[in-house]
């Protein structure tokens, strides 16, 4: 049955259920079936209303609670989803699924300790729960507990390395195959690939049997985006892609050249660009008594920045004023490989630091944010934006007028960076000096396009962010049409 034929069958079944409900007092069973059908057809708001109607009749209805939690999470109501999943755990303490679902929401929002707790709770209830093993593999990879992570990965992904996210749209969908790494460092695509247009198959690269044919697809997106963390997975992805002639977004060979140290070497010589010296070093080398002298011999002067490789959003990233700070920071970080980065202090007007993010999608720029803070370590979620209307105004000006805000010299520099990165989808993070030079932070495929928060103060961001998401959809459609 084709996807459109399947949708037609769902619509016919929904009409039958609605007729039954109209002819009698609807039961929770009928209402639940109606809500599931609405959900499968992509009529999310209507499905949510029916699930809430069920819960007014039976506040402990497991199916309604589970599916409502999933809808709320999909609609970006994170706290509401957590409340619903917590209710399931309270009402059904012997159900592993409630813990797994709650852990997944916590994991997606960087509460790794909470995610680990609930994945472990799920495994105490059901030691063979594949979803809990998969989640534990990801959590332990993040914590660099590699041996335990691979043990969970074998139990969770072996025999089930793929997961399909069905299309909920009214047209025949385009099938997209997404290659992920269990080690992390993936391009976050949950909201970028529109499930009203695409059917998505997620493939765990490290656990896919290379002797098997690839799942059905029209386009492949290699979402393994962190070259420093995922070298092995990128190599495996390149081997798997020998099996397909379909268009590939972000070929693994190109992503492999975007590690932090590698990018500073590749961008050397670009006019108007400040490149902090970046060197990759092992834990053992940094723990040596002469580490300070070794760094100074390489041209570093304190303070320096120390960053555990494979982490983003400011995690495990410190400024060390001297050797003691370096040792203390190293002791608190996971992993065995680190980037030592020259600290270039470049506050802008009013003494504030700025971090700009521009996405490059299918050869075009899409400004995503201008984050402003008094702190040198700056990210949009931690910057002084929600509390400061002037900062939001500056952010809005950047989103609407990036070329005039940055100036022609900076735009020319960004064009050269984009050309060097040479990816179909990537982000460029940078600051600006008082002289108008671009201070390079990073450029890679692991950057996310997040929807704006709820509230009127973020309305100015909605259209520019949607423009970037629409560019992703257009890129996928154009690649699929190129081979039809």
C-alpha positions, 0 to 999 in steps of 0.5 A: 500500500502506498503512503497516499493509499494508507492515508486514504484508509486512515481517513475512511476509518476516522470517518467511521469512528466519528460516525459511531461516536456521533450515534452514541455516547463515545467510549474511551476506546472509541475516543482513543482510536479517534485520537490515534487516527488524528495523530497519524494523519498529522492533525496534531491539535485535534488529536491533543484535544481528544486525548485531553477529553479521554483524560477528563473521563479517565485520568489514568488512561495509559494510552492517552497519557503516553500519546499525549506526552509524545504530542506535547514533546513534538509540539515543543511543550517540554515541561508539559511532556515531562509532567505527563510522563511523570504522571505515567510513572506515578500511576504505572510504576511497573511500566518501563515505557514511562521512564524511557519516554521521560529519559528521552525528553531529559536527554534531548534537553541536556539533563544527562543525569536525569536521563541516566536515572530513568533509563536505568529505572526502565532497565530494572523493570525490563532488562531487555528493553531495547529503547532503554539500552539505546538511550543508555548507550547514548548517555554513556557515550556522552560520559565517555564510558565507552565500554559500558556504552557499547555493551548497551548499544549491542543490546539496544541496536543489534538487530534493530539499527533503524527507526522509521518516522512516518510522514503525516502529510497529504502528499506522497512523501519523499523518503530520507535516510539519515545516518547517525552515530551512537557516539553523539555529535549528530546534526540535530534534525528532529525539527529540521526534517518536516514530517508532513513532507518526508518519511525519515529512516534513522540508521545507527551507523555503528550497528548496521550490518554492512552486508545488508542493503540500505533501507529504501530512500530517495535522499541520504543525509549523513547527520554524523557531524562532529569530526573530532568525536566521530572519526570511526562512524564517519569512515563507516558511513562512507563505506555504507554510502558506496551502496547507494547512488542517491544524492547525499547531503554532507558527505562523510569525507567532507565532514571529516575535514571540519574538526577544530584543529583542522578548520583553523589550518584550512582557513589560514590566510583568509583576509579579515579573519582572526583564527585562534591557535588550536591544538589537539592534545591528549589527556596524558600530555596535558597531565605532564608536569611540563605541560605549561612549558610545552604549551608555551613552546607551541606559542600559547600564553595563558589564559588559554581555553580548554575544551573536551572534544565532542561536546557543544553548547559550552559543556566541558569548556573552560578558561584556564588562567594558569597551570593550576586552572588547567589541571583542575579543569582537566580533572573535571572533564571526561574523555581523553582528547582535548582542544587547547585554544588561544584566548582572544579577548574581543568584546564589542561595543558597551563591553559586551561579547557577541556570538553570531551564528549563520547557517549555510544551507545549499550554498546560501546564508541564513542568519540564526542569531546574535547572542549578547552577553557580558560573559566571554563564554556565550550561547544563545540560551545563556545570553542576556536576551530574554531580559534585555529588549535592546539585545533582542532588537540587535538580534532582530536587526542581524536576522533581517539585515545581516549584510549591513550589520556585518559590513561587506568585508565581513560578508566576504570573509564569511563567503570564503569560510563557507567555500572552505567548509564545503558542506550542504548544511553547516553552521558558522559561529563567530564574533566581531572585533571592534575593527570589524574583523571576524573572530572565528569560533567554529564551523561544522555540521553539528549545529541545530536550528531551534524554534523560538521560545513561546512568548511575544518577545520572540515573535521577531525570530519566527519568520527568519528561523522558519526561512532556514527550516524551509531552506532545509525542506527545499534542499531535500526536495530538490535533491530528490527531484534531481533523480526522479 
